Every structure is written in structure tokens, then in C-alpha cells.
Amino acid sequence: MGNRYRWPDGKQCAVVLSFDADAESGYVFRHPEEAARRLDEMEERRFGVRTGLPRILRLLEKYGLPATFFVPGYTIEHHTAAVETIVQAGFELGCHGNVHEAVHMLDDAAERHVLEEQLDIYKRTFGLRPTGYRSPSWSLNVRSPGLLTEYGFTYDSSLMGDDIPYFVDTPHGRLTEVPVQWLLDDAPFYRHVYGATNAIAEPDRVIGMWTQEFQGMYRESACFVVTMHPFISGRASRIDGLERLIRTMRAEPGVWFATAHQVATWAAESNQNTAVHVPLPGERP
Ligand SMILES: [Zn+2]
């Protein structure tokens, strides 16, 4: 067994089930005019908070599993009762933009404003102050880590630079990274985009890929972070697929099911990986 990374209580690997509860926010950000008149696109995404989310919560409850939900301010303001069920069930919530703003498209002032606004929405709606952040569409620019540490975030979960937790050095301190990857995202496989050439993958194929990646990452004592969206993964057969994956992972000894916050806290305390340097504004990579 590999000891490439040390996990609490001698565990072999970590598993983070993460859900990005975007609701309609991604569409509203990218196509604000169409969002105001297209009912079809909006309803496709509302399925997530209306039907997908309760299914996901029931599945997590059935197995007593922790999870992290990254929720944009838009979802909190437009679907407050649905997000309240996540809070009441005791799951971790992390910031995920206001209206799913891709931060690489924002200037410094706008990025700062969006960050302040989402923290304010969390505070005034739930009295919560998330410690974690996942950028919408996993887009980050070089100043984002510094901004996150300046505003007191302890971790980010948007980058793909490793498959164990690592750190990003910033002028305001070290930001812990709980890394993601495209292979473990439901959207590239399940999401139907009209006119695009990729076919919708059946759950057996997706769960097969995720299971193989889990087996490899288990051997590598890595951090298996899977990213799902309630409006995509909340469909009935996909929930069944997720349940098969959960049963497979639970059958292995030494799997630490944790929130992203728990992984980030362990990473910071155990201090095992290196920190990457982020170029300062104007500095050449
Ligand atoms: Zn998202």
C-alpha cells in the first residue's frame, strides 16, 4: 500500500462528495437576456433544486455520509428553502460565486465585489461564514488565491495541480487547495448540450470510469474529489449509479469520507505537500 500521503487514523485515501448547487445561475450569468424569457432552459436547471437535491440528500442520509455543497448566492436568494434543507441536514456549504461569475472574466474590483456580496448573502440568510470556496466553472486567475486568503477563506477547491491536497502561496498567507479534475465531474459525461457532438453517457460508463479512478487513487493514497450538479446527477438512473459507487467505496477498508473542509484542515495541520508560487500581477510565468 502506498504511503504517498498520510491520512487521519492511518486511512488509505480520502473521498469528498461535492455538489455544486448552481440552479439557474450559470445560465443567467452567460445569457442574461435569454434567461429572462426562456422557460425551458430555466426549468432544466430548476430540476436540480426541486427534485435532484432532495434525492441526493436522501442518498447521503441513507449511508450517513458527509458532503460539501458549493452554492452560489443566486441559489440561496432564489431557492432559500431548498438550500435551507442542506443547512438543516448539517452538510458543509462553500461559496461558489453570486451568479456563477467566471472570475477570469472579472477585473479586480468586480471580483472583490462578488466575493464580498456572496459572503454577505451567506451571513444574512443563514448566519454562516464558509471557510471554503470553489470558483464557478473552476476558473481562477492569479490574483484569486490572494483575494480568498485576504477574506479569510482557508481553502479553495478549483484547481487540478495535484491529486492530493496542496498549497498556494499568497501575499496574505497560504491557501490550501483541495484539488478537482475533469474526469471526476459529471457535466462532461452526462450534460446534454443541444447541437454538441458528445452523446449522453450511460451511468454504467460514468460510474465505471469513476470506480477505476477511485481504485487508482486508493492505491496512490490520494484525495478523490467528485463534483456533481443536482440538475445533472439528480436524475433517477444517475442517483442509482452514484449509490453503486458509494457501495463500492464503502466496501474498501480505510476510506475516509470527509468534507472538503475536513480535508483542508487535515492538510494544513499535517503540512505534507509543497506550496506553489502564483505569479504576482505583471510577473511573467
Ligand atoms: Zn457551478
Residues whose N, C-alpha, C, O or C-beta is under 5 A from the ligand:
A	BS01	ZN	D20 D22 P136 S137
